[in-house]
Amino acid sequence: MIRSNRTRRAIIKARSIATRAAARIARRGTATIASHCLAVGLTRAEASSVAGSLRDKTEKAGVVGVTGRAFRKGAARPCTRYTAREVAALVALYRPRKPAYKLAAAKLALAA
């Protein structure tokens, strides 16, 4: 495959993931922390990293969320879904070092 086409496809795929996640959050009102991160444009690896850091802040922030079930490849697993406002409360306690994560934290805070 031509390199420029590969780059274009990757950009379109990243945008579609972010758009779908944002639409799902707008429709349902709640989503997992990783979904909130995907909605602001992080990659899956970056989103899971930021989500793990934000999950550590839930007890300190007093944010509970709503427990639910997530389905992937036919398997159900427990998850916790949060509103955009709850994620913004977690971001207030989050102190990232990497510039990409700082930008994502600012976008998550503005999403509320």
Contacts in CASP RR format, 6 or more apart in sequence:
PFRMAT RR
TARGET T0000
AUTHOR 0000-0000-0000
METHOD contacts of the structure
MODEL  1
MIRSNRTRRAIIKARSIATRAAARIARRGTATIASHCLAVGLTRAEASSV
AGSLRDKTEKAGVVGVTGRAFRKGAARPCTRYTAREVAALVALYRPRKPA
YKLAAAKLALAA
14 41 0 8 1.000
14 43 0 8 1.000
17 38 0 8 1.000
17 41 0 8 1.000
17 44 0 8 1.000
18 38 0 8 1.000
18 39 0 8 1.000
18 40 0 8 1.000
18 41 0 8 1.000
21 31 0 8 1.000
21 35 0 8 1.000
21 36 0 8 1.000
21 38 0 8 1.000
21 39 0 8 1.000
22 39 0 8 1.000
24 31 0 8 1.000
24 35 0 8 1.000
25 31 0 8 1.000
25 35 0 8 1.000
25 36 0 8 1.000
25 39 0 8 1.000
25 84 0 8 1.000
28 81 0 8 1.000
29 83 0 8 1.000
29 84 0 8 1.000
30 65 0 8 1.000
30 66 0 8 1.000
30 81 0 8 1.000
30 82 0 8 1.000
30 83 0 8 1.000
31 39 0 8 1.000
31 81 0 8 1.000
31 82 0 8 1.000
32 51 0 8 1.000
32 70 0 8 1.000
32 79 0 8 1.000
32 80 0 8 1.000
32 81 0 8 1.000
32 82 0 8 1.000
33 50 0 8 1.000
33 51 0 8 1.000
33 52 0 8 1.000
33 54 0 8 1.000
33 55 0 8 1.000
33 80 0 8 1.000
33 82 0 8 1.000
33 87 0 8 1.000
33 90 0 8 1.000
34 47 0 8 1.000
34 48 0 8 1.000
34 51 0 8 1.000
36 51 0 8 1.000
36 82 0 8 1.000
36 84 0 8 1.000
36 87 0 8 1.000
36 108 0 8 1.000
36 111 0 8 1.000
37 46 0 8 1.000
37 47 0 8 1.000
37 50 0 8 1.000
37 51 0 8 1.000
37 104 0 8 1.000
37 108 0 8 1.000
38 44 0 8 1.000
38 47 0 8 1.000
39 111 0 8 1.000
40 104 0 8 1.000
40 107 0 8 1.000
40 108 0 8 1.000
40 111 0 8 1.000
41 104 0 8 1.000
41 107 0 8 1.000
42 50 0 8 1.000
42 100 0 8 1.000
42 104 0 8 1.000
46 100 0 8 1.000
46 101 0 8 1.000
46 104 0 8 1.000
49 101 0 8 1.000
50 94 0 8 1.000
50 96 0 8 1.000
50 101 0 8 1.000
50 104 0 8 1.000
50 105 0 8 1.000
53 94 0 8 1.000
53 96 0 8 1.000
54 87 0 8 1.000
54 90 0 8 1.000
54 91 0 8 1.000
54 94 0 8 1.000
57 63 0 8 1.000
57 90 0 8 1.000
57 93 0 8 1.000
57 94 0 8 1.000
58 64 0 8 1.000
58 65 0 8 1.000
58 90 0 8 1.000
60 93 0 8 1.000
61 89 0 8 1.000
61 90 0 8 1.000
61 92 0 8 1.000
61 93 0 8 1.000
62 89 0 8 1.000
63 82 0 8 1.000
63 86 0 8 1.000
63 89 0 8 1.000
63 90 0 8 1.000
65 80 0 8 1.000
65 81 0 8 1.000
65 82 0 8 1.000
65 83 0 8 1.000
65 86 0 8 1.000
66 80 0 8 1.000
66 81 0 8 1.000
66 82 0 8 1.000
67 78 0 8 1.000
67 79 0 8 1.000
67 80 0 8 1.000
67 81 0 8 1.000
68 78 0 8 1.000
68 79 0 8 1.000
68 80 0 8 1.000
68 81 0 8 1.000
69 76 0 8 1.000
69 77 0 8 1.000
69 78 0 8 1.000
69 79 0 8 1.000
70 76 0 8 1.000
70 77 0 8 1.000
70 78 0 8 1.000
70 79 0 8 1.000
71 77 0 8 1.000
82 90 0 8 1.000
84 111 0 8 1.000
84 112 0 8 1.000
85 112 0 8 1.000
87 108 0 8 1.000
87 111 0 8 1.000
87 112 0 8 1.000
88 108 0 8 1.000
88 109 0 8 1.000
88 111 0 8 1.000
88 112 0 8 1.000
91 105 0 8 1.000
91 108 0 8 1.000
91 109 0 8 1.000
92 109 0 8 1.000
94 105 0 8 1.000
96 102 0 8 1.000
96 104 0 8 1.000
96 105 0 8 1.000
END
